[in-house]
Amino acid sequence: MTARDTILGRIRDALVDVPADETPDDVPLPRAYHRSHADVDAPALFAERVADYRARVVEATADTARATIAELLAARSLRALVVPPGFPEDLVPDGAWRRRAEPLDVGELEAADGVLTTCAVGIAVTGTLVLDAGPGQGRRALTLLPDYHLCVVRADQIVGDVPDAIARLDPSRPLTFISGPSATSDIELDRVEGVHGPRTLEVLIVRPSQEHP
Amino acid sequence: MSDAGTNVVWLGSPTFPRAASAALANPQLRRNLRKATTTIRDKRLAATGELDDWEQLREAGAATKRRVLRHLDRYLLQLEESVTRAGGIVHWAADAAEANEIVAELVRATGSDEVVKVKSMATQEIGLNEALAEAGIRAYETDLAELIVQLRDDRPSHILVPAIHLGRAEIRETFVHEMAHWGRPAPEGLTDEPRALAAAARLHLREKFLRAKVAISGANFAVAETGTVGVVESEGNGRMCLTLPETLITVMGIEKVLPKWQDLEVFLQLLPRSSTGERMNPYTSTWTGTTPGDGPQTFHLVLLDNGRTATLADTTGRQALACIRCSACLNVCPVYERTGGHAYGSVYPGPIGAILTPQLVGVEHAETLPFASTLCGACYDACPVQINIPEVLTHLRAKAVAARRARRRTPSGEALAMKAATAILTSPGRLAAAQKAASLGGRAIARNGVIGPLPGPLRSWTDARDTPAPPRETFRSWWRRTRPQHPSGEQR
């Protein structure tokens, strides 16, 4: 008998109290909770909540986004900036850094000190960015090894709350939910930001331009 | 189920009452615990208080787990199919030994003799690191607290913050003396500032992450519908392990399966707010099988029983399997706050440990744990999936007493006392006589109105409890004396 058969047999023996004709849907599952706790403008709430995690939040319009990205990157005095495939070319500014593109091995990634990406979804209530390895985000390691991450999120990508985000995301893709920079409270419960992931996270929210709504 | 696990209960640990006495005498430990539990408690209250539908979320979480447990076989088969379809390989392990063997064999097959690990309760429960060491494989813990515990050859004392029993000076000492034996030594002039200690851990672990070929993780959930597995963390060590190595081995208790992807909308709200008291933890990773060009190209999922099906068979106790390992119950527990986690002698401490451990290993192997509680019910209120811990505790107490009775040829002192109490409490005459005797005797032995420790058979009760001296007059005789009955029988 395989372990699989053993375990499944034990489960069936353990559940003798469950009527044979009961289906999972027969077990009531009340979903009386709210679909969203966001009652204001989602991008504004998102900005406030991301900042709560001590991540820097900057806003721009489609017209000013490129210049704002240039400013943010210049302030970091980066040596090498990773730009994932599919990142909108019109948003990549020139700068003193070396631009790095795939393919990159672990050593090259480790040597890069910044990464510029888009994201898949922003969650306002929790101040969370979700990356799904889509265009402009790249594979997961790209946003993990460089010490600085600048993430560009369009206002229309920001949903109110967790249920909206889960509904919008495709679970077959590898997903990373990011809420502020990495952190630990393991030593006497003193919070320290920046352990293994990027120690600095900056988020740029891009709203549509006034002229072209 | 004495073979249920090598590490669910730590062999050779003293029983809870003995270990608790020792812990209570350690002022440093009590200071650390008080600070930790009160801090997380306040954060949790703030984070859960923000949501006016918290109770509805708990209700949905509890109902989801109920649905899973009542149809566990079906969901596991569905999960096996969806993970396999997505390119993963599913293994089944009936107990700790089987799981350890599977994992060691999988690591060996990669040709690697070392692994990096994400913090995982399931792998601690089965004693995986020790088993891998015997197989010649070095396992590196990468969560900061787990790293500290591993470097000290210590044991975790909390589900969320396993090194909370230690102070910063002890942690610095550990890093300075032990890191060099495991890899990159601690930097020169290391201070005991948490920021400096975390930076030292970052450097120490970095080389391990970059060269590791194999990672081992637990799982916070796995979705039957899609085959998606998830890990919830803070430091980014999880992302390192889940992303950089070529092979990923995930060991997951069979109860962690969730029916649908949509269910995450509930648990990703319940877990971070209950656990660290944050709206969301810094990092949550989910993956479905393997993805070409991104992350590990080989993924193994080991489904672990190790006493869970025995727990499932108990219709009262089975609710313990709904646990999402948030540790909120530890932080609100007046017993845990004073004794800390080591006293429970198990990888699962606190209120949830007091009901989970005896069920995983059999109540006769952890029979003092169901008594490690005041039954105040704070854990039940805090539990995000509404596990009625006091109900299970009293249920297990009855089982522990029955198990003890079955082992003894003569009745225990407690059994005799309970029998005597039954005789007295069922007869008004006997009760009056007993109360009179107790009043005289009690006042004779009381000091300052309190009965302290007593010798002989009463010692085990009175050692840990002060009893107020009985009053001169019982309530019943006072009632009779002050309210003479009317002839009609009505009271004046």
Interface residues (C-beta under 8 A of the other chain):
Chain A: T2 A3 R4 T6 I7 L8 R10 I11 R12 D13 A14 L15 D17 V18 E22 T23 P24 V27 P28 L29 P30 R31 A32 Y33 H34 H37 R49 D52 Y53 V106 G107 E110 I123 V125 T126 G127 T128 A133 R139 R140 A141 L144 V162 P163 A165 I166 A167 P171 S172 R173 P174 L175 T176 F177 I178 S179 G180 P181 S182 A183 T184 S185 D186 I187 E188 L189 D190 V192 G194 V195 H196 G197
Chain B: N32 K35 A36 T39 I40 E50 L51 D52 D53 Q56 L57 E59 A60 A63 T64 R66 R67 R70 H71 L72 D73 R74 Y75 L76 L77 A86 H91 W92 A93 A94 E98 T142 D143 L144 A145 I148 V161 P162 A163 I164 G167 R168 I171 P194 R195 L197 A198 A201 R202 L205 R206 F209 L210 V223 T226 T228 S234 E235 G236 N237 R239 M240 L242 T243 L244 I254 P259 W261 Q262 L264 E265 V266 L268 Q269 P272 T276 E278 R279 M280 N281 P282 Y283 T284 S285 T286 W287 T288 T291 G293 D294 G295 L303 D305 T309 A310 L312 A313 T315 R318
